[in-house]
Every structure is written in structure tokens, then in C-alpha cells.
Amino acid sequence: MTSAPASRSQEQLTDELLSRLRQAIDTAEMTRRLSMQWSWPDQHGLRVSNVDIHRVFPRGRDGFVVKYLLLLDDGATQQEMTLFGEIQPGNVNDLRDRILNKLRKSRRKQIDRHDDSDAITAIPELGLLLRVPGYDEKLPGLTFRHYPKRVKRFLRELLHPCKIPPNARITTSILNHRLGKRCIIRTRLDGIDEKISTVLRCLKPNDQRHLDNVAQMQRLWRHGFADSAPDRIRIPRLLGHSNDLATVAIEDVPGQVLCESQCWPLTQQAAVAGMTLAKLHACPIELARHHSTPDELALLQDWVLLTQNLRPDLTDALEIASERVRAGLAAQRGIPRLSHRDYYSKQVLYDGEEAVLIDFDTLCMAEPALDIGNYLAHRALATLVGEPADPNETDAFLQGYGTKMPLPASVTISAWRDAALLRLACLYALRSDWPMVSERLLQHIGERI
């Protein structure tokens, strides 16, 4: 018998992982596999009736994460559910055992020691690990999700103890989970005179991102984003943090996501988005982390190469779009300012009077047009997927921005908007629910603002 080579080249490893990824994003195959080999629905009296690919997250040498959106049927009603699929080098059964062992560690545990949880399942034939959201060995703060009494103790340390009597009922729900990166949990305390709702941001402890998050929120609060701000543009109140569990507790802000509410005209909401972004750009805070034009081009190149591998039908269109974006960004050299770097309408909560900016994980120094272009690209996407839109939104957004900060040149905004359109086209090319969106996003590249 011939033994396997001791090591393989990165190219061979990538080819193998890409092959497994192609199977993992085949919705018909995944619907069949989940129906046959995933025990979690059976344990809950459900069956899988549909699988959509929502997002693919590259992890470099560590493979990929696929975010699935499932439709589950209990015989009378249907419900949606998120599921993660992980593709990593090595034996998937061994990987499951290692993860379960880490999740059972007592101080930060998310699974009881003797529970052989079906929340994490291996499908060896596909080299795929399935994971229900809320279980993540890299985010120790998720122990709060599974052991609510720990939340109560944590909140008693942050809030006045009299507000949280022993008989208070606590519930938790996941707002968003980015596997291995962060998980956002809402906690509610009921059965008391004043209902208390808090948001916990569970982050990775080894990169100290939670401490950066705390420091950035404190600095923004001191530089005009406090709840006493005269312009009614602020950030959530920081309640405290756990260094041991890398978790930041913040105010659960009332309000609705911008541009999804019918309560106010879209042009009004777009103007609020513009003013909120301009206030961030005008903030004098400087950070060590920068995102430059070469950084953006390198990220886009990785996305384009991955998309061309998985969607060869888009190869030519992506190459043409990439050339246009490279040429457009090469001519832009702005002065970096404080940048959100993931700014779009869902990053602002609004109640008709007050706007609250959220999510500071990607805060850095960058050209202001990066955020402006990203916002405009997302609004172009919104029209393509049937969300409410108004032809005057762009003007309202830019005018709102201009009330607080000078606008960059239109050619600069266009270049960064095109970069965001290319990235969104790559993301949507790997989704199964909007098959034509990628081509249409690519067609918008090069249009004048």
C-alpha cells in the first residue's frame, strides 16, 4: 500500500476545498443531504423543504463557511432557519469531536458535558460540518445564550442590582452570528416593573477586538456621539464588558432600520443616512488601522477569482468590470478620515427624531468616498431585490451629507461605488435566491452618479 504524501501544495489544497464547496452550494444536493443525514430537524419534529445559499465566507487556508437559509416544515406551518456549513482541511469527524470538546469546557461551556449535541453534525461524504447558530468555540460569550443565569449575574454587575430581582425571567435571542467572528445577542428581563433589554456583542478574545470596540465607542461618545448630542445623531450607550468572555454590553436601541420603514419618506431617511455618515467623517478621531486603495483592490481580486471559479459564466463580465474598477480607483487619492467601512442603511436605527449609528467592527481610516460609494451601491442593490426605493434618494443622501461635510468629487464617489457594486455582484453570484442580480449589478458599473 502506498502512503499519502506528508504534505500537499496550497494549490492542491485549494482545488480540493473548491470541489467540496461546489457540492456545498448545490441547493438540490444539499436539500437531499439535509433531509437524509441531518438529525436536528427530526429531533424538533421538522423536515427540510427548501435550501437557499445566502452567503459564502472565504477563510483562506481554513476553507469556507456557507450560510444557508432553510425552510422547515412541521406539517402545518413553515419556518425559516439559518444553518452554517464549514469546509475545512482534514477529517470532518475529527473536527466535530474537537469542537464539541471545546464547547463543553465548564467555565465557558455552550453544551453540557454528556450531551452528544446534534447542533453540530458531520457529513463525511461532502467533507462538510453543519452547525446551528449560537454554538461557536471561538466566542466564549455565547455561554450567555445557553445559560441565562450567567446573563443575570453579568447584568447585575453592570446595572443597579435592585433592578434585577431573583425572580426576573430572562430570554435571549440571536440577532446575528458571523461564525468564528462575532455573535450579537439580545437579552430581555421580564417579570419586573421595568423591562430591561440589552444587546451583547460576543467577540473573539484572542485578538482583543472587544477592547478595541469598547475604546472606540468611548471615544465616539466623547466626540459628539453621546445621547445628549444636539443634532440627535448618536451611538448606543456602552453598559460595560467582560474581558474574560470578550463580550461587550450595549443599550438595545429603539427604532427601525433606515430605508426599511414605511413610517417616513425614503428621501427623509436617505438624508438622515447622509448626515449620520458625514458626522462620522467629521469626527477628529484617528485610528492606527487604515484601509487603502491597494487594500480594496486586493480584496476585490480575491472575490473575483473565487466567483470566476464557481460561476464561470460570469468570467468575462467580471473581468471587464474589474478593469473598470481598477482604472477608476487608481486615479483616486483622497485624505483618509474616520470611516465605518461597512456603511449602508442597516447600520443606522431611526425613530423619526433620533438616528443611532451601530456596528464598529470595521472602523478605520479610509477615503470618505468609500463609505459614500458603499451606501449608494447598496441602495442600487435594494431596487434590484424589490425593496422600496425612490429615484430622489441619491440626491437626498448626498445633500444630507453636504450639510455637515464637503462632498468628494463625483468621479471619486463613482469609483468607490463601482468597487462596492463589484463586491456585491460577487457576493450575489454565489447566492441561490437572486440568480440575475449579479449581472445587473455589473451593468451599473461605470454609470454616472
C-alpha positions in Angstrom: 0.0 0.0 0.0 1.3 3.5 -0.9 1.1 6.0 1.9 -0.2 9.5 1.2 2.3 12.4 0.8 3.2 14.1 4.0 2.1 17.5 2.7 0.3 19.0 -0.2 0.8 22.2 -2.1 -1.6 25.1 -1.4 -2.8 24.8 -5.0 -3.9 21.1 -4.4 -5.5 22.0 -1.1 -7.4 24.9 -2.7 -8.6 22.7 -5.6 -9.9 20.1 -3.1 -11.7 22.7 -0.9 -13.2 24.4 -4.0 -14.5 21.0 -5.2 -16.2 20.5 -1.8 -17.5 24.0 -1.9 -19.2 23.4 -5.3 -21.1 20.5 -3.7 -22.0 22.5 -0.7 -23.6 25.3 -2.8 -25.6 22.8 -4.9 -29.1 23.5 -3.4 -30.7 20.4 -4.8 -27.9 18.2 -3.5 -27.9 20.0 -0.1 -31.7 19.6 0.2 -31.4 15.9 -0.3 -28.4 15.5 2.0 -30.0 17.5 4.8 -33.3 15.6 4.5 -31.4 12.3 4.8 -28.3 13.0 7.0 -29.1 15.9 9.3 -30.8 14.7 12.5 -31.6 18.1 14.1 -34.9 18.7 12.3 -36.2 15.2 13.2 -35.4 15.9 16.9 -37.6 19.0 16.6 -40.5 17.5 14.6 -39.5 19.3 11.4 -38.4 18.5 7.9 -36.3 20.4 5.4 -38.4 21.6 2.5 -36.0 24.1 0.9 -32.4 25.2 1.0 -31.0 28.6 -0.2 -27.4 29.7 -0.3 -27.3 33.1 1.4 -23.6 33.8 1.7 -20.1 32.2 1.2 -17.4 33.4 3.5 -13.8 32.6 2.4 -11.4 31.7 5.2 -8.1 31.5 3.3 -6.2 28.3 4.2 -9.0 27.4 6.6 -11.5 26.8 3.8 -15.0 28.3 3.6 -18.2 28.9 5.6 -21.5 28.6 3.8 -24.5 30.4 5.3 -27.7 28.5 4.4 -31.3 29.8 4.7 -33.6 26.9 5.3 -37.3 26.5 5.1 -38.6 23.9 7.7 -42.0 22.3 7.7 -43.8 20.8 10.7 -46.7 19.6 8.7 -48.9 22.6 9.5 -46.7 25.7 9.2 -43.3 26.7 7.8 -40.4 28.5 9.5 -37.1 29.9 8.4 -33.8 29.0 9.9 -30.1 29.8 9.4 -27.5 27.0 9.2 -23.8 27.1 8.8 -21.8 24.7 6.7 -18.0 24.6 7.2 -15.4 23.3 4.8 -12.0 22.9 6.3 -8.9 20.8 5.7 -8.7 17.5 7.5 -11.2 14.8 8.7 -14.6 16.3 9.4 -15.4 13.8 12.1 -12.3 14.7 14.0 -13.1 18.3 13.6 -16.6 17.8 15.1 -15.1 16.0 18.1 -12.6 18.8 18.7 -15.3 21.4 18.5 -17.6 19.6 20.9 -14.8 19.1 23.4 -14.1 22.8 23.4 -17.8 23.7 23.7 -18.1 21.5 26.8 -15.4 23.3 28.8 -17.1 24.2 32.1 -16.3 27.9 32.6 -17.3 28.9 29.1 -19.4 25.9 28.1 -22.1 26.0 25.5 -23.0 22.3 25.6 -23.4 20.1 28.6 -20.6 17.7 29.2 -22.5 14.5 28.4 -24.7 15.9 25.6 -23.8 14.5 22.2 -25.4 17.5 20.6 -26.9 17.3 17.1 -26.5 21.0 16.8 -23.1 20.2 15.2 -23.2 17.4 12.6 -20.6 16.0 10.2 -21.4 14.9 6.7 -18.2 13.0 5.8 -19.2 12.3 2.1 -19.1 16.1 1.5 -16.4 16.9 4.0 -18.9 19.3 5.5 -19.6 20.3 9.1 -23.1 21.6 9.8 -23.6 23.9 12.7 -26.7 25.6 14.2 -26.2 29.3 15.0 -25.3 30.0 18.6 -22.6 27.4 19.0 -19.1 28.8 18.5 -15.9 27.7 20.3 -14.2 30.9 19.3 -16.8 33.1 21.0 -16.8 32.3 24.7 -19.5 34.9 25.4 -22.1 32.5 23.8 -22.2 30.8 27.1 -24.7 33.6 27.9 -27.0 32.3 25.2 -27.2 28.8 26.7 -27.0 29.6 30.4 -29.3 32.6 31.0 -28.4 32.7 34.8 -25.0 33.8 33.7 -26.5 36.8 31.9 -28.4 37.8 35.0 -25.2 37.7 37.0 -23.4 39.7 34.4 -26.1 42.4 34.1 -26.3 42.7 37.9 -22.7 43.8 37.8 -23.4 46.4 35.2 -26.8 47.7 36.3 -28.1 48.6 39.7 -28.8 45.3 41.4 -32.2 46.4 42.6 -33.3 46.4 39.0 -32.8 42.7 38.6 -34.6 40.7 41.4 -34.0 37.0 41.7 -37.4 36.1 40.2 -36.8 38.0 37.0 -37.2 35.9 33.8 -34.6 36.2 31.2 -34.8 35.3 27.5 -32.1 35.5 24.8 -32.3 35.6 21.0 -29.6 35.8 18.3 -29.7 38.9 16.2 -26.7 38.0 14.0 -24.0 35.4 14.1 -20.9 35.6 12.0 -19.3 32.2 12.6 -15.9 32.5 14.3 -16.1 36.3 14.3 -18.9 37.7 16.4 -22.4 37.0 17.6 -25.0 39.6 18.6 -27.5 38.5 21.3 -30.5 40.4 22.6 -31.4 39.7 26.2 -34.7 40.6 27.8 -35.5 40.6 31.5 -39.2 40.3 32.3 -41.3 39.8 35.4 -40.1 43.1 36.9 -41.5 46.7 36.9 -39.2 47.9 34.2 -38.4 45.6 31.4 -34.7 45.6 30.6 -33.4 44.8 27.1 -29.7 44.7 26.4 -27.5 43.8 23.4 -24.5 41.6 24.0 -21.7 41.6 21.3 -19.7 38.4 21.7 -16.3 38.7 20.1 -13.1 36.7 19.8 -10.9 37.0 23.0 -7.5 36.3 21.4 -7.4 39.4 19.1 -8.6 41.9 21.8 -11.3 43.1 19.4 -13.7 43.6 22.2 -11.4 46.0 23.9 -11.0 47.9 20.7 -14.8 48.0 20.4 -15.1 49.4 23.9 -12.3 52.0 23.3 -13.8 53.2 20.0 -17.3 53.6 21.5 -15.9 55.5 24.4 -14.0 57.9 22.1 -17.0 58.4 19.8 -19.2 59.1 22.8 -16.8 61.8 24.0 -16.6 63.3 20.4 -20.2 64.3 19.9 -22.0 60.9 19.6 -23.4 60.9 23.2 -27.2 60.7 23.8 -27.1 64.4 24.6 -25.9 65.3 21.0 -27.8 68.4 19.8 -28.2 67.0 16.3 -29.8 63.8 17.6 -27.2 61.6 16.0 -25.5 59.3 18.4 -24.3 55.8 19.1 -25.7 53.2 21.7 -24.8 53.7 25.3 -22.0 51.4 26.4 -23.0 49.5 29.5 -19.8 47.5 30.2 -17.9 44.5 29.1 -16.5 41.1 30.2 -12.8 40.7 29.5 -12.9 37.0 30.3 -15.8 36.3 27.9 -14.8 39.0 25.3 -18.3 40.4 25.4 -19.5 44.0 25.2 -22.9 45.0 26.6 -24.6 47.9 25.0 -28.0 49.6 25.0 -30.8 47.9 23.0 -31.7 51.0 20.9 -35.3 51.6 20.0 -36.1 52.5 16.4 -36.2 50.8 12.9 -33.5 50.2 10.3 -33.3 53.0 7.8 -35.0 52.7 4.4 -37.0 49.6 5.5 -39.7 51.5 7.4 -42.8 53.0 5.7 -43.3 55.5 8.5 -41.2 58.2 6.9 -40.5 59.2 3.3 -37.4 57.4 1.8 -35.9 60.8 0.9 -36.1 61.8 4.6 -34.4 58.6 5.7 -31.7 58.9 3.0 -31.0 62.5 4.2 -30.6 61.1 7.7 -28.2 58.5 6.4 -26.1 61.2 4.7 -26.0 63.4 7.8 -25.0 60.5 10.1 -22.2 59.4 7.8 -20.9 63.0 7.4 -20.8 63.4 11.2 -18.7 60.3 11.5 -16.3 61.6 8.8 -16.0 64.9 10.5 -15.0 63.3 13.8 -11.4 64.1 14.6 -10.6 60.6 15.9 -7.6 58.9 14.3 -7.0 55.1 14.3 -3.9 53.1 13.6 -5.9 50.8 11.2 -6.1 52.0 7.6 -7.9 50.7 4.5 -6.2 52.0 1.3 -7.0 51.7 -2.4 -4.5 48.8 -2.8 -6.2 47.0 0.2 -9.6 47.4 -1.6 -8.2 46.1 -4.9 -6.6 43.1 -3.3 -9.9 42.2 -1.6 -11.8 42.6 -4.8 -9.3 40.5 -6.7 -9.8 37.6 -4.3 -13.6 37.8 -4.6 -13.4 38.0 -8.4 -11.2 34.9 -8.6 -13.4 32.9 -6.3 -16.5 33.9 -8.2 -15.0 33.1 -11.6 -14.1 29.6 -10.2 -17.7 29.0 -9.1 -19.5 30.9 -11.7 -17.5 30.5 -15.0 -20.5 32.0 -16.9 -19.6 35.4 -15.3 -15.9 35.3 -16.1 -15.9 37.8 -19.0 -18.3 40.2 -17.3 -16.3 40.1 -14.1 -13.0 40.7 -16.0 -14.4 43.8 -17.8 -15.9 45.2 -14.5 -12.6 44.6 -12.7 -10.7 46.5 -15.2 -13.1 49.5 -15.0 -12.9 49.4 -11.2 -9.1 49.2 -11.1 -8.8 52.1 -13.6 -11.3 54.2 -11.6 -9.7 53.6 -8.2 -6.2 54.1 -9.5 -6.9 57.8 -10.2 -8.3 58.5 -6.7 -6.1 59.6 -3.7 -8.1 61.2 -1.0 -7.3 62.2 2.5 -8.2 59.4 4.9 -10.7 60.2 7.6 -12.6 58.1 10.2 -14.5 55.5 8.2 -17.2 53.0 9.0 -16.1 50.7 6.1 -19.4 48.8 6.1 -21.9 51.7 5.9 -25.3 51.1 4.5 -28.9 51.8 5.6 -29.0 48.9 8.1 -26.2 50.5 10.1 -28.5 53.3 11.3 -31.5 52.9 13.6 -34.1 55.7 13.4 -37.3 56.6 15.3 -38.3 59.7 13.4 -36.3 62.0 15.5 -33.1 60.3 16.6 -30.5 58.4 14.5 -28.2 55.8 16.1 -25.2 54.6 14.3 -24.2 50.9 15.1 -21.6 48.3 14.4 -18.0 49.5 14.7 -16.0 46.3 14.0 -14.6 47.6 10.7 -13.9 51.2 11.9 -10.7 52.5 10.3 -9.1 55.4 8.4 -10.1 55.5 4.8 -11.2 57.8 2.0 -14.6 59.2 2.8 -15.9 58.2 -0.7 -15.5 54.6 0.3 -18.5 54.8 2.7 -20.5 57.1 0.4 -20.0 54.7 -2.5 -20.8 51.6 -0.4 -24.1 53.2 0.7 -25.1 54.1 -2.9 -24.2 50.6 -4.2 -26.4 49.0 -1.5 -29.3 51.3 -2.5 -28.9 50.2 -6.1 -29.0 46.6 -4.9 -32.2 47.3 -2.9 -34.0 48.3 -6.1 -32.9 45.1 -7.8 -34.2 42.8 -5.0 -37.6 44.6 -4.7 -37.1 46.7 -1.7 -38.8 50.1 -1.5 -36.9 52.8 -3.4 -37.2 56.4 -4.5 -35.5 57.9 -7.6 -34.7 61.0 -5.5 -32.9 59.0 -2.7 -29.4 59.6 -4.0 -29.8 63.4 -4.2 -31.3 63.4 -0.7 -28.4 61.3 0.7 -25.7 63.5 -0.9 -27.5 66.7 0.2 -27.8 65.4 3.7 -24.1 64.6 3.7 -23.3 68.0 2.3 -24.9 69.8 5.3 -22.1 68.6 7.5 -19.1 67.8 5.2 -17.9 68.8 1.8 -18.7 66.1 -0.8 -15.9 64.4 -2.6 -15.8 64.8 -6.4 -18.5 62.8 -8.2 -15.8 60.9 -10.1 -14.3 59.7 -6.8 -17.7 58.7 -5.4 -18.4 56.8 -8.6 -15.1 54.9 -8.5 -15.8 53.7 -4.9 -19.4 53.0 -5.7 -18.3 50.8 -8.6 -15.9 48.9 -6.3 -18.8 48.2 -3.9 -21.0 47.1 -6.9 -18.3 44.7 -8.0 -18.1 43.2 -4.5 -21.8 42.9 -4.1 -22.0 41.3 -7.6 -19.6 38.6 -6.4 -21.5 38.0 -3.2 -24.8 37.7 -5.0 -23.3 35.4 -7.7 -22.9 32.8 -5.0 -26.5 33.2 -3.7 -29.3 31.0 -5.0 -32.3 33.2 -4.4 -31.5 36.1 -6.8 -29.8 34.5 -9.9 -30.0 37.6 -12.1 -28.9 40.2 -9.6 -25.1 39.9 -10.2 -25.4 40.6 -13.9 -27.5 43.7 -13.3 -25.1 45.0 -10.6 -22.2 44.6 -13.0 -24.2 46.6 -15.7 -24.4 49.6 -13.3 -20.6 49.9 -13.1 -19.5 52.9 -15.0 -22.8 54.8 -14.7 -22.6 58.4 -13.7 -24.0 59.4 -10.3 
